[in-house]
């Protein structure tokens, strides 16, 4: 079996398509190298969420992320929350999502591959993403390499940001873990700040929230979660009606935490669950450094990690 790489357009932007008989992935290098579509061809299920009221557009550093977020699977580096840190002014949700990435290599055959590269300006770092889709596989893998060109060590955050297109037939899946609210004042689902054991959160009054359940958009529910102490390194969403599943596997050494941003119509009318395996906890970099839960690069050092996103039927994997 073979996999191919071809060129296409998404609106005003050039795109690169990696596909085989089972998976079709559309990457937009100019827009942060984001994956704009990820389709399970066997079940005709496109998993990546797109925001209906925000056009797809190039955005400069300094934009307010929430105002221009159009969707697509992105990554955050070198930070999430904006602010001044270690002598630098860090932009909202980092720099990667605003960067235009160069296509330096692509190939078709037994495996489709695409290599993108870009240099950061907020920190001196040279960055590489490499997408791979074997001809017989149902999973797209992405390998990341970030080389520090700074003269001094710096702390950073690296995070996945994959928004899933939901229906009320979906369920959230994790292998377990301890759940905390990112901001109890924001959420409407958890009965308190936590911690709770995934998937059930309960309080002293007997109120129980099953975090696997995806309510209808009309619920206007929302929550932002940190999950730590996962027994295995994966997170997933399952569509019971279409008998389909999207699952992200990652390495706990580089990405020991999972964040989940859940908006079931309750935040700006968005209906999505964002899967966010992350290097850090919490999102505030100074606090993550203080508690010893931040990534760091020394001069010339490289951060490397790989994630794999599989599109399968429910019976094909264990969850």
C-alpha positions as a Python dict, from the first residue, in 0.01 Angstrom:
ca = {
    (1, 'X'): (0, 0, 0),
    (2, 'X'): (116, 352, -75),
    (3, 'X'): (68, 699, 69),
    (4, 'X'): (89, 1022, -127),
    (5, 'X'): (172, 1387, -80),
    (6, 'X'): (2, 1643, -301),
    (7, 'X'): (-64, 2017, -312),
    (8, 'X'): (-402, 2181, -267),
    (9, 'X'): (-556, 2508, -152),
    (10, 'X'): (-765, 2593, 152),
    (11, 'X'): (-921, 2931, 88),
    (12, 'X'): (-636, 3172, 11),
    (13, 'X'): (-366, 2941, 143),
    (14, 'X'): (-152, 2668, -7),
    (15, 'X'): (-192, 2332, 163),
    (16, 'X'): (-19, 1996, 161),
    (17, 'X'): (-227, 1678, 163),
    (18, 'X'): (-95, 1350, 305),
    (19, 'X'): (-324, 1055, 238),
    (20, 'X'): (-357, 682, 209),
    (21, 'X'): (-662, 457, 180),
    (22, 'X'): (-755, 516, 546),
    (23, 'X'): (-651, 870, 643),
    (24, 'X'): (-645, 1210, 475),
    (25, 'X'): (-462, 1498, 645),
    (26, 'X'): (-451, 1857, 518),
    (27, 'X'): (-166, 2077, 647),
    (28, 'X'): (-139, 2455, 598),
    (29, 'X'): (229, 2550, 636),
    (30, 'X'): (169, 2926, 621),
    (31, 'X'): (-72, 2915, 916),
    (32, 'X'): (147, 2767, 1185),
    (33, 'X'): (180, 2437, 1000),
    (34, 'X'): (-160, 2346, 1142),
    (35, 'X'): (-351, 2034, 1042),
    (36, 'X'): (-673, 2175, 904),
    (37, 'X'): (-846, 1845, 826),
    (38, 'X'): (-796, 1493, 955),
    (39, 'X'): (-1039, 1252, 794),
    (40, 'X'): (-1113, 890, 874),
    (41, 'X'): (-1191, 784, 518),
    (42, 'X'): (-1339, 446, 610),
    (43, 'X'): (-1601, 603, 839),
    (44, 'X'): (-1625, 936, 654),
    (45, 'X'): (-1553, 1124, 975),
    (46, 'X'): (-1356, 1453, 961),
    (47, 'X'): (-1238, 1512, 1319),
    (48, 'X'): (-1088, 1860, 1330),
    (49, 'X'): (-1312, 2143, 1450),
    (50, 'X'): (-1344, 2469, 1254),
    (51, 'X'): (-1494, 2784, 1398),
    (52, 'X'): (-1791, 2897, 1195),
    (53, 'X'): (-1779, 3270, 1276),
    (54, 'X'): (-1402, 3332, 1241),
    (55, 'X'): (-1239, 3331, 895),
    (56, 'X'): (-917, 3145, 830),
    (57, 'X'): (-648, 3414, 814),
    (58, 'X'): (-280, 3482, 872),
    (59, 'X'): (-221, 3650, 1207),
    (60, 'X'): (74, 3842, 1343),
    (61, 'X'): (241, 3810, 1681),
    (62, 'X'): (47, 4002, 1943),
    (63, 'X'): (-303, 3903, 1833),
    (64, 'X'): (-554, 3795, 2095),
    (65, 'X'): (-578, 3423, 2028),
    (66, 'X'): (-938, 3374, 2134),
    (67, 'X'): (-1057, 3646, 1895),
    (68, 'X'): (-891, 3499, 1584),
    (69, 'X'): (-888, 3126, 1663),
    (70, 'X'): (-1034, 2962, 1353),
    (71, 'X'): (-965, 2601, 1446),
    (72, 'X'): (-725, 2336, 1324),
    (73, 'X'): (-475, 2122, 1514),
    (74, 'X'): (-194, 2349, 1631),
    (75, 'X'): (87, 2349, 1887),
    (76, 'X'): (186, 2609, 2145),
    (77, 'X'): (546, 2720, 2197),
    (78, 'X'): (716, 2880, 2393),
    (79, 'X'): (423, 2969, 2620),
    (80, 'X'): (47, 2977, 2670),
    (81, 'X'): (-50, 3269, 2895),
    (82, 'X'): (100, 3597, 2765),
    (83, 'X'): (327, 3823, 2967),
    (84, 'X'): (681, 3922, 3044),
    (85, 'X'): (903, 3633, 3153),
    (86, 'X'): (1280, 3587, 3175),
    (87, 'X'): (1332, 3923, 3003),
    (88, 'X'): (1103, 3851, 2707),
    (89, 'X'): (753, 3965, 2615),
    (90, 'X'): (570, 3641, 2531),
    (91, 'X'): (263, 3661, 2304),
    (92, 'X'): (-79, 3509, 2368),
    (93, 'X'): (-69, 3131, 2314),
    (94, 'X'): (294, 3154, 2207),
    (95, 'X'): (442, 3208, 1863),
    (96, 'X'): (411, 2883, 1667),
    (97, 'X'): (49, 2930, 1561),
    (98, 'X'): (135, 3266, 1396),
    (99, 'X'): (448, 3147, 1216),
    (100, 'X'): (479, 3066, 847),
    (101, 'X'): (664, 2734, 812),
    (102, 'X'): (878, 2642, 513),
    (103, 'X'): (829, 2310, 334),
    (104, 'X'): (1181, 2167, 314),
    (105, 'X'): (1107, 1808, 212),
    (106, 'X'): (816, 1585, 113),
    (107, 'X'): (784, 1239, -35),
    (108, 'X'): (531, 975, -140),
    (109, 'X'): (559, 598, -153),
    (110, 'X'): (545, 335, 119),
    (111, 'X'): (515, 633, 351),
    (112, 'X'): (403, 993, 296),
    (113, 'X'): (623, 1244, 475),
    (114, 'X'): (637, 1620, 509),
    (115, 'X'): (906, 1824, 687),
    (116, 'X'): (848, 2184, 791),
    (117, 'X'): (1096, 2425, 948),
    (118, 'X'): (1081, 2772, 1101),
    (119, 'X'): (1277, 2998, 1333),
    (120, 'X'): (1119, 3164, 1637),
    (121, 'X'): (1175, 3528, 1725),
    (122, 'X'): (1038, 3548, 2079),
    (123, 'X'): (1311, 3304, 2182),
    (124, 'X'): (1601, 3211, 1959),
    (125, 'X'): (1502, 2859, 1859),
    (126, 'X'): (1507, 2661, 1535),
    (127, 'X'): (1204, 2435, 1498),
    (128, 'X'): (1118, 2132, 1287),
    (129, 'X'): (795, 1936, 1244),
    (130, 'X'): (789, 1612, 1049),
    (131, 'X'): (461, 1444, 953),
    (132, 'X'): (459, 1074, 862),
    (133, 'X'): (175, 861, 729),
    (134, 'X'): (265, 499, 636),
    (135, 'X'): (74, 352, 344),
    (136, 'X'): (-107, 92, 553),
    (137, 'X'): (-157, 297, 872),
    (138, 'X'): (-458, 463, 1034),
    (139, 'X'): (-234, 698, 1233),
    (140, 'X'): (-57, 1023, 1147),
    (141, 'X'): (259, 1085, 1351),
    (142, 'X'): (425, 1421, 1404),
    (143, 'X'): (781, 1449, 1532),
    (144, 'X'): (902, 1777, 1680),
    (145, 'X'): (1251, 1912, 1727),
    (146, 'X'): (1327, 2247, 1893),
    (147, 'X'): (1691, 2358, 1912),
    (148, 'X'): (1784, 2643, 2143),
    (149, 'X'): (2005, 2907, 1983),
    (150, 'X'): (1998, 3121, 2296),
    (151, 'X'): (2314, 3206, 2488),
    (152, 'X'): (2139, 3131, 2818),
    (153, 'X'): (1901, 2861, 2936),
    (154, 'X'): (1529, 2938, 2915),
    (155, 'X'): (1207, 2781, 3041),
    (156, 'X'): (921, 2712, 2802),
    (157, 'X'): (591, 2535, 2750),
    (158, 'X'): (516, 2295, 2464),
    (159, 'X'): (159, 2184, 2415),
    (160, 'X'): (-69, 2013, 2166),
    (161, 'X'): (-390, 2195, 2077),
    (162, 'X'): (-624, 1965, 1885),
    (163, 'X'): (-989, 2078, 1878),
    (164, 'X'): (-1226, 1791, 1807),
    (165, 'X'): (-1547, 1836, 1607),
    (166, 'X'): (-1814, 1702, 1842),
    (167, 'X'): (-2167, 1571, 1835),
    (168, 'X'): (-2373, 1469, 2140),
    (169, 'X'): (-2294, 1108, 2041),
    (170, 'X'): (-1931, 1161, 2144),
    (171, 'X'): (-1754, 1063, 2467),
    (172, 'X'): (-1423, 1174, 2613),
    (173, 'X'): (-1180, 897, 2698),
    (174, 'X'): (-872, 894, 2920),
    (175, 'X'): (-694, 601, 3086),
    (176, 'X'): (-744, 762, 3428),
    (177, 'X'): (-567, 1037, 3617),
    (178, 'X'): (-623, 1310, 3872),
    (179, 'X'): (-840, 1599, 3755),
    (180, 'X'): (-815, 1962, 3871),
    (181, 'X'): (-1004, 2271, 3756),
    (182, 'X'): (-784, 2526, 3581),
    (183, 'X'): (-1016, 2804, 3697),
    (184, 'X'): (-1316, 2708, 3913),
    (185, 'X'): (-1479, 3042, 3832),
    (186, 'X'): (-1479, 2956, 3460),
    (187, 'X'): (-1623, 2605, 3469),
    (188, 'X'): (-1981, 2487, 3504),
    (189, 'X'): (-1931, 2107, 3512),
    (190, 'X'): (-1701, 2017, 3802),
    (191, 'X'): (-1860, 2031, 4148),
    (192, 'X'): (-1545, 2192, 4289),
    (193, 'X'): (-1177, 2261, 4217),
    (194, 'X'): (-1069, 1901, 4276),
    (195, 'X'): (-872, 1687, 4270),
    (196, 'X'): (-1101, 1414, 4139),
    (197, 'X'): (-1028, 1072, 3990),
    (198, 'X'): (-1117, 1052, 3621),
    (199, 'X'): (-1392, 1015, 3503),
    (200, 'X'): (-1625, 1091, 3798),
    (201, 'X'): (-1616, 1413, 3998),
    (202, 'X'): (-1837, 1435, 4307),
    (203, 'X'): (-1882, 1659, 4610),
    (204, 'X'): (-2012, 1613, 4965),
    (205, 'X'): (-2371, 1681, 4859),
    (206, 'X'): (-2371, 1383, 4623),
    (207, 'X'): (-2351, 1582, 4302),
    (208, 'X'): (-2163, 1377, 4042),
    (209, 'X'): (-2026, 1485, 3705),
    (210, 'X'): (-1927, 1218, 3453),
    (211, 'X'): (-1654, 1386, 3249),
    (212, 'X'): (-1687, 1133, 2968),
    (213, 'X'): (-2029, 1271, 2875),
    (214, 'X'): (-2053, 1529, 2596),
    (215, 'X'): (-2374, 1729, 2648),
    (216, 'X'): (-2567, 1902, 2374),
    (217, 'X'): (-2464, 2253, 2267),
    (218, 'X'): (-2782, 2388, 2426),
    (219, 'X'): (-2643, 2294, 2768),
    (220, 'X'): (-2408, 2596, 2745),
    (221, 'X'): (-2167, 2398, 2965),
    (222, 'X'): (-1794, 2461, 2980),
    (223, 'X'): (-1486, 2350, 3173),
    (224, 'X'): (-1107, 2374, 3161),
    (225, 'X'): (-922, 2082, 3321),
    (226, 'X'): (-573, 1975, 3415),
    (227, 'X'): (-515, 1599, 3432),
    (228, 'X'): (-201, 1454, 3588),
    (229, 'X'): (-80, 1110, 3699),
    (230, 'X'): (-218, 936, 3390),
    (231, 'X'): (-145, 561, 3404),
    (232, 'X'): (-92, 563, 3025),
    (233, 'X'): (-10, 845, 2786),
    (234, 'X'): (-311, 892, 2562),
    (235, 'X'): (-638, 1082, 2529),
    (236, 'X'): (-927, 1021, 2293),
    (237, 'X'): (-1275, 1109, 2174),
    (238, 'X'): (-1520, 843, 2061),
    (239, 'X'): (-1822, 890, 1832),
    (240, 'X'): (-2066, 615, 1925),
    (241, 'X'): (-2305, 680, 1637),
    (242, 'X'): (-2035, 660, 1370),
    (243, 'X'): (-1842, 390, 1560),
    (244, 'X'): (-1530, 603, 1521),
    (245, 'X'): (-1250, 715, 1749),
    (246, 'X'): (-966, 967, 1743),
    (247, 'X'): (-684, 892, 1985),
    (248, 'X'): (-364, 1085, 2052),
    (249, 'X'): (-69, 893, 2196),
    (250, 'X'): (230, 1082, 2333),
    (251, 'X'): (539, 1039, 2551),
    (252, 'X'): (499, 1110, 2921),
    (253, 'X'): (862, 1211, 2965),
    (254, 'X'): (811, 1524, 2750),
    (255, 'X'): (432, 1562, 2788),
    (256, 'X'): (338, 1439, 3137),
    (257, 'X'): (12, 1634, 3166),
    (258, 'X'): (-312, 1659, 2970),
    (259, 'X'): (-521, 1973, 2962),
    (260, 'X'): (-878, 1959, 2832),
    (261, 'X'): (-1060, 2272, 2718),
    (262, 'X'): (-1427, 2178, 2694),
    (263, 'X'): (-1685, 2413, 2548),
    (264, 'X'): (-2029, 2268, 2493),
    (265, 'X'): (-2172, 2595, 2367),
    (266, 'X'): (-2080, 2772, 2692),
    (267, 'X'): (-1780, 2973, 2570),
    (268, 'X'): (-1835, 3195, 2265),
    (269, 'X'): (-2083, 2936, 2134),
    (270, 'X'): (-1794, 2699, 2057),
    (271, 'X'): (-1879, 2327, 2053),
    (272, 'X'): (-1552, 2139, 2081),
    (273, 'X'): (-1321, 1946, 2312),
    (274, 'X'): (-958, 2050, 2278),
    (275, 'X'): (-702, 1775, 2351),
    (276, 'X'): (-389, 1932, 2499),
    (277, 'X'): (-105, 1703, 2614),
    (278, 'X'): (146, 1941, 2766),
    (279, 'X'): (498, 1972, 2907),
    (280, 'X'): (393, 2207, 3189),
    (281, 'X'): (146, 2260, 3468),
    (282, 'X'): (5, 2517, 3532),
    (283, 'X'): (-20, 2740, 3223),
    (284, 'X'): (147, 3033, 3401),
    (285, 'X'): (518, 2992, 3326),
    (286, 'X'): (656, 3156, 3643),
    (287, 'X'): (435, 2934, 3859),
    (288, 'X'): (527, 2620, 3661),
    (289, 'X'): (895, 2702, 3715),
    (290, 'X'): (836, 2764, 4085),
    (291, 'X'): (675, 2421, 4136),
    (292, 'X'): (929, 2242, 3917),
    (293, 'X'): (686, 2154, 3637),
    (294, 'X'): (822, 2351, 3341),
    (295, 'X'): (1027, 2243, 3041),
    (296, 'X'): (1372, 2401, 2996),
    (297, 'X'): (1638, 2419, 2727),
    (298, 'X'): (2007, 2491, 2775),
    (299, 'X'): (2210, 2660, 2498),
    (300, 'X'): (2238, 2427, 2199),
    (301, 'X'): (2011, 2167, 2358),
    (302, 'X'): (1721, 2009, 2167),
    (303, 'X'): (1371, 1925, 2282),
    (304, 'X'): (1234, 1627, 2089),
    (305, 'X'): (906, 1445, 2107),
    (306, 'X'): (657, 1262, 1885),
    (307, 'X'): (281, 1231, 1898),
    (308, 'X'): (63, 993, 1700),
    (309, 'X'): (-305, 1044, 1619),
    (310, 'X'): (-497, 733, 1518),
    (311, 'X'): (-837, 730, 1347),
    (312, 'X'): (-1000, 394, 1407),
    (313, 'X'): (-1324, 214, 1469),
    (314, 'X'): (-1431, 162, 1831),
    (315, 'X'): (-1347, -209, 1823),
    (316, 'X'): (-997, -157, 1682),
    (317, 'X'): (-831, -18, 1999),
    (318, 'X'): (-871, -64, 2370),
    (319, 'X'): (-984, 230, 2582),
}
